[in-house]
Amino acid sequence: MAHLPSLSARVVEQHDFNVLEKRAAELMKAGRAQDAIRIYFYMADGDPSLDGGYLGRKIALCYESMGQLYAAKYWHGRAVEENPHVEIESAEDRKRLESVVTIDDLVSPKDYVTP
């Protein structure tokens, strides 16, 4: 088993997030969302605010382009939670996905929806 350094032992590295964002955008444009999402997760690692919801939206768009709509809905919701006044598009996208992304085939709404 490989030895991983503890978080406290890790050296804090500086990154040019503009370079990372540009590369992730290029990957998305090339249809490589699965690679772009790796960059967005790297950028979000250790950032509890997801840069004011921006990275949450980017992650959501990656998942949506991969057809993983449940994950996309979740990440659009996280983006809105972090910045509800700015992430209007994520709020709209989450609402749009609500009609498609359900668990009604697994659990009847009458059993889990409360009046």
KOLKOL-263941 format. One record per residue: residue in three letters; x, z, y of N, C-alpha, C in turn. Coordinates in pm, 1 decimal. Last residue first. Example, Ala and Ser with C-alpha at 12.3 -4.5 7.8 and 13.67 -1.06 7.14 Angstrom:
residues 2
> res  n_c1  n_c3  n_c2  ca_c1  ca_c3  ca_c2  c_c1  c_c3  c_c2
> Ser  1285.0  708.0  -225.0  1367.0  714.0  -106.0  1290.0  787.0  3.0;
> Ala  1319.0  780.0  -569.0  1230.0  780.0  -450.0  1320.0  780.0  -330.0;
END
This chain:
residues 115
> res  n_c1  n_c3  n_c2  ca_c1  ca_c3  ca_c2  c_c1  c_c3  c_c2
> Pro  -4732.9  319.5  1664.9  -4815.0  285.3  1783.6  -4768.0  358.0  1907.7;
> Thr  -4442.0  208.8  1492.3  -4531.9  317.3  1532.8  -4607.0  278.1  1657.8;
> Val  -4349.6  23.3  1219.0  -4379.6  16.1  1362.0  -4479.4  125.8  1395.5;
> Tyr  -4337.8  53.9  940.9  -4228.8  106.8  1023.6  -4252.8  98.6  1173.8;
> Asp  -4566.4  -39.9  813.7  -4500.1  78.5  758.6  -4393.4  136.3  852.1;
> Lys  -4642.5  -265.1  941.5  -4738.2  -154.1  944.6  -4676.8  -25.5  890.4;
> Pro  -4432.7  -441.2  880.5  -4435.3  -377.2  1012.2  -4533.7  -259.8  1017.6;
> Ser  -4289.1  -401.6  559.5  -4406.6  -440.2  637.2  -4406.5  -367.5  771.0;
> Val  -3968.9  -506.3  491.3  -4052.9  -389.4  514.0  -4170.1  -433.7  601.5;
> Leu  -3881.9  -766.6  445.8  -3827.4  -656.8  365.3  -3914.0  -531.5  372.0;
> Asp  -3994.7  -932.2  624.9  -4000.1  -974.6  485.5  -3948.8  -865.9  391.3;
> Asp  -3933.6  -808.1  865.9  -4071.1  -802.5  817.4  -4086.1  -849.7  673.1;
> Ile  -3711.7  -796.6  1008.9  -3700.0  -741.9  873.5  -3837.0  -736.8  807.0;
> Thr  -3605.0  -1076.1  1212.1  -3690.5  -961.8  1180.1  -3655.2  -909.8  1041.3;
> Val  -3539.0  -1310.9  1420.8  -3462.2  -1207.9  1352.2  -3550.5  -1085.8  1331.5;
> Val  -3725.1  -1459.2  1562.0  -3661.9  -1517.4  1443.9  -3597.5  -1409.7  1356.7;
> Ser  -3805.9  -1316.5  1780.5  -3910.5  -1380.5  1699.3  -3854.6  -1435.8  1568.8;
> Glu  -3563.6  -1230.8  1893.1  -3654.4  -1132.1  1834.2  -3761.0  -1195.3  1746.3;
> Leu  -3429.5  -1433.4  2024.7  -3398.0  -1411.3  1883.7  -3494.3  -1314.3  1814.7;
> Arg  -3528.3  -1405.3  2284.7  -3553.3  -1529.0  2210.6  -3531.4  -1508.5  2060.3;
> Lys  -3415.2  -1156.7  2350.3  -3560.8  -1170.7  2342.8  -3598.0  -1295.2  2261.6;
> Arg  -3146.0  -1230.8  2355.4  -3192.2  -1129.5  2259.8  -3343.5  -1139.5  2241.5;
> Asp  -3147.0  -1412.1  2567.2  -3112.4  -1458.1  2432.5  -3160.1  -1359.4  2326.8;
> Glu  -3212.2  -1240.5  2780.1  -3301.4  -1351.4  2745.8  -3274.8  -1401.8  2604.6;
> Ala  -2987.9  -1075.4  2772.7  -3121.7  -1016.5  2757.6  -3221.8  -1124.2  2717.5;
> Ser  -2790.1  -1261.4  2823.0  -2792.8  -1195.0  2692.5  -2928.7  -1130.4  2668.1;
> Glu  -2858.4  -1324.2  3087.1  -2864.9  -1427.8  2983.6  -2867.9  -1366.1  2844.3;
> Ile  -2806.1  -1081.6  3217.8  -2943.8  -1132.1  3212.4  -2957.6  -1236.7  3101.7;
> Glu  -2595.0  -888.4  3264.6  -2608.3  -967.5  3141.7  -2752.4  -1013.4  3119.1;
> Val  -2637.9  -735.3  3494.3  -2557.6  -857.2  3502.0  -2581.2  -947.5  3381.0;
> His  -2783.1  -513.0  3442.4  -2814.9  -584.6  3565.5  -2740.2  -717.1  3577.5;
> Pro  -2682.5  -398.7  3206.8  -2816.2  -457.1  3208.3  -2849.5  -539.4  3331.9;
> Asn  -2422.7  -360.1  3052.3  -2438.7  -406.9  3188.8  -2574.1  -476.0  3205.2;
> Glu  -2437.3  -245.5  2800.3  -2319.8  -217.5  2882.4  -2338.7  -258.8  3028.0;
> Glu  -2677.1  -347.0  2699.1  -2658.5  -201.6  2712.4  -2544.7  -170.1  2808.5;
> Val  -2615.6  -620.0  2688.2  -2716.7  -572.8  2782.9  -2703.2  -422.5  2805.0;
> Ala  -2429.6  -617.9  2480.4  -2391.2  -668.6  2612.9  -2487.3  -617.1  2719.3;
> Arg  -2587.2  -523.5  2270.4  -2473.5  -442.8  2318.1  -2430.2  -487.2  2456.9;
> Gly  -2762.6  -743.9  2242.9  -2813.3  -612.2  2282.2  -2703.7  -521.5  2334.2;
> His  -2586.0  -933.9  2152.1  -2652.7  -957.0  2281.0  -2707.3  -823.2  2333.0;
> Trp  -2525.1  -810.1  1909.3  -2422.3  -816.8  2013.0  -2479.4  -854.0  2148.9;
> Tyr  -2775.4  -836.1  1770.7  -2713.7  -705.8  1791.5  -2614.4  -710.5  1908.6;
> Lys  -2803.4  -1115.7  1764.8  -2902.7  -1033.0  1834.8  -2843.8  -895.6  1867.4;
> Ala  -2581.0  -1181.1  1604.4  -2591.4  -1231.2  1741.9  -2688.1  -1145.8  1823.0;
> Ala  -2648.6  -1062.1  1362.0  -2531.9  -1012.4  1434.7  -2537.4  -1057.4  1580.6;
> Tyr  -2869.2  -1224.7  1303.3  -2886.1  -1079.8  1311.6  -2770.5  -1018.0  1390.8;
> Leu  -2759.7  -1486.1  1292.9  -2850.4  -1448.7  1401.4  -2873.1  -1298.8  1413.9;
> Gln  -2526.1  -1665.1  1227.3  -2545.5  -1525.0  1191.7  -2630.1  -1458.5  1301.1;
> Gly  -2449.8  -1918.8  1294.6  -2576.7  -1902.4  1225.0  -2604.5  -1760.1  1180.2;
> Met  -2235.4  -1952.6  1451.5  -2207.6  -1948.8  1307.5  -2335.3  -1931.1  1226.0;
> Ser  -2346.7  -1924.2  1699.7  -2301.1  -2058.0  1662.1  -2265.4  -2066.6  1513.6;
> Glu  -2390.6  -1647.8  1693.3  -2504.6  -1739.5  1696.5  -2461.6  -1880.4  1653.8;
> Tyr  -2130.3  -1547.2  1699.0  -2216.1  -1523.4  1582.3  -2332.9  -1620.9  1579.0;
> Cys  -2057.8  -1639.0  1956.8  -1983.9  -1681.6  1837.1  -2072.1  -1665.4  1713.8;
> Leu  -2238.7  -1501.1  2115.9  -2244.3  -1647.1  2113.4  -2167.6  -1703.5  1993.7;
> Ala  -2152.6  -1236.5  2069.5  -2287.4  -1279.0  2030.1  -2296.3  -1430.6  2019.7;
> Ile  -1902.1  -1244.7  2192.2  -1910.7  -1220.1  2047.9  -2046.6  -1266.3  1995.8;
> Lys  -1987.2  -1281.9  2456.7  -1901.8  -1382.0  2392.1  -1906.1  -1367.5  2240.1;
> Arg  -2129.3  -1042.2  2497.1  -2198.4  -1171.2  2503.4  -2116.7  -1279.6  2433.5;
> Gly  -1919.9  -858.9  2475.8  -2034.6  -850.1  2385.3  -2110.6  -980.7  2381.7;
> Leu  -1764.3  -930.6  2692.7  -1714.8  -959.9  2558.0  -1825.7  -949.3  2454.0;
> Tyr  -1940.6  -843.4  2904.2  -1892.0  -981.1  2893.5  -1847.2  -1015.8  2751.7;
> Gly  -1994.9  -575.5  2928.9  -2088.4  -657.8  2853.0  -2040.7  -800.1  2830.2;
> Gly  -1780.0  -461.8  3058.5  -1908.4  -471.8  3127.9  -2006.6  -563.3  3058.5;
> Asp  -1585.1  -475.0  2851.2  -1568.4  -539.3  2982.7  -1701.4  -565.1  3050.1;
> Leu  -1675.8  -297.7  2659.9  -1678.2  -441.5  2631.4  -1669.0  -522.8  2759.7;
> Ser  -1643.2  -32.1  2694.3  -1743.7  -95.5  2780.1  -1759.3  -243.7  2751.0;
> Pro  -1438.1  47.2  2523.1  -1575.6  90.4  2493.6  -1681.8  21.7  2579.4;
> Asp  -1186.3  -107.5  2394.5  -1256.2  -118.6  2522.6  -1402.4  -80.1  2502.0;
> Gly  -1067.5  -120.0  2149.2  -1029.7  -9.3  2236.7  -1097.1  -11.8  2372.7;
> Asp  -1104.0  -458.3  2130.5  -1052.4  -342.0  2058.6  -1004.6  -235.0  2156.7;
> Ala  -1161.3  -688.9  2268.1  -1254.5  -576.6  2280.6  -1202.0  -448.0  2217.4;
> Met  -961.5  -866.8  2192.9  -972.6  -828.1  2333.7  -1059.1  -702.8  2350.7;
> Tyr  -1023.6  -888.4  1922.1  -891.6  -838.9  1962.9  -897.3  -788.4  2107.0;
> Phe  -1273.4  -1007.9  1941.1  -1262.4  -873.0  1884.9  -1128.1  -809.8  1921.6;
> Tyr  -1192.7  -1254.8  2052.2  -1280.4  -1165.5  2129.0  -1277.8  -1023.1  2073.9;
> Ile  -1036.6  -1356.6  1842.2  -974.1  -1328.2  1971.9  -1060.7  -1231.6  2052.3;
> Arg  -1232.6  -1383.2  1645.3  -1114.9  -1298.9  1619.2  -1046.2  -1260.6  1750.2;
> Ile  -1399.4  -1569.7  1756.5  -1446.9  -1430.6  1748.5  -1331.7  -1335.1  1717.2;
> Ala  -1252.1  -1802.7  1723.3  -1273.3  -1749.8  1858.8  -1314.3  -1603.0  1853.9;
> Asp  -1279.2  -1840.3  1449.3  -1147.8  -1807.7  1504.7  -1160.2  -1749.2  1645.0;
> Gln  -1547.8  -1892.5  1424.2  -1491.5  -1786.7  1339.8  -1350.8  -1747.7  1386.5;
> Ala  -1582.3  -2115.3  1589.6  -1631.0  -1984.8  1634.4  -1571.1  -1870.9  1553.4;
> Arg  -1486.6  -2385.6  1627.4  -1415.9  -2284.9  1547.7  -1452.5  -2143.5  1593.8;
> Gly  -1560.0  -2601.1  1778.3  -1644.2  -2562.9  1665.7  -1581.4  -2459.4  1574.8;
> Ala  -1417.3  -2648.2  2002.5  -1375.3  -2723.4  1884.5  -1458.7  -2688.2  1761.0;
> Lys  -1523.6  -2457.1  2170.7  -1552.5  -2597.9  2199.4  -1518.6  -2685.9  2079.5;
> Met  -1403.5  -2231.4  2056.9  -1549.6  -2248.2  2053.1  -1586.7  -2394.8  2074.4;
> Leu  -1134.5  -2284.0  2123.2  -1175.6  -2275.2  1982.6  -1327.0  -2292.8  1967.7;
> Glu  -1147.9  -2268.1  2401.6  -1106.4  -2392.8  2336.9  -1150.4  -2395.8  2190.8;
> Ala  -1216.4  -1999.1  2427.8  -1309.1  -2102.3  2475.4  -1275.6  -2237.7  2413.2;
> Ala  -983.4  -1881.4  2329.5  -1110.8  -1858.8  2259.8  -1213.3  -1964.1  2301.1;
> Arg  -802.2  -1963.4  2527.7  -786.3  -2010.6  2389.5  -915.8  -1992.6  2310.8;
> Lys  -904.0  -1826.6  2751.7  -894.6  -1973.2  2752.7  -885.0  -2027.6  2610.1;
> Glu  -872.1  -1561.5  2667.5  -1006.3  -1614.9  2694.4  -1005.9  -1766.9  2691.5;
> Leu  -591.2  -1545.5  2654.0  -672.0  -1524.2  2533.5  -812.0  -1582.9  2551.1;
> Val  -525.5  -1589.7  2921.1  -473.8  -1680.6  2818.2  -559.7  -1668.7  2692.4;
> Asn  -650.8  -1369.7  3035.1  -691.4  -1504.1  3076.6  -645.6  -1608.3  2974.8;
> Phe  -518.5  -1152.5  2933.8  -649.3  -1181.4  2878.4  -703.1  -1316.7  2924.8;
> Asp  -216.5  -1093.3  2853.6  -278.9  -1177.8  2954.3  -412.5  -1222.8  2897.4;
> His  -138.2  -755.4  2774.3  -177.9  -889.1  2734.8  -235.4  -963.8  2854.3;
> Gln  84.3  -499.1  2683.5  11.3  -565.7  2790.7  -18.2  -707.9  2744.9;
> Glu  62.4  -234.7  2446.5  109.9  -366.0  2486.4  24.2  -419.9  2600.7;
> Val  170.0  75.1  2362.4  66.0  6.2  2437.8  124.8  -124.7  2488.7;
> Val  272.2  138.2  2037.6  314.8  110.2  2174.3  202.8  33.8  2242.9;
> Arg  150.7  388.3  1821.0  149.8  249.1  1866.2  195.2  238.4  2010.6;
> Ala  121.6  648.7  1759.7  257.0  596.3  1754.9  265.5  452.2  1804.9;
> Ser  -146.9  694.3  1766.7  -67.0  763.2  1866.9  76.1  709.8  1870.9;
> Leu  -230.1  548.4  1547.5  -265.1  501.3  1680.9  -179.0  567.1  1787.4;
> Ser  33.6  511.5  1305.6  -79.6  582.9  1363.2  -106.9  529.0  1502.3;
> Pro  108.8  213.0  1121.5  145.1  316.2  1219.5  20.3  384.1  1273.2;
> Leu  62.2  179.8  774.8  17.5  142.0  908.5  56.8  251.5  1006.4;
> His  219.2  65.5  491.4  208.6  178.4  583.7  169.2  125.9  721.1;
> Ala  58.3  -87.7  216.4  137.3  -98.1  338.1  113.5  22.7  427.0;
> Met  84.1  0.0  -118.0  0.0  0.0  0.0  88.2  0.0  123.8;
END
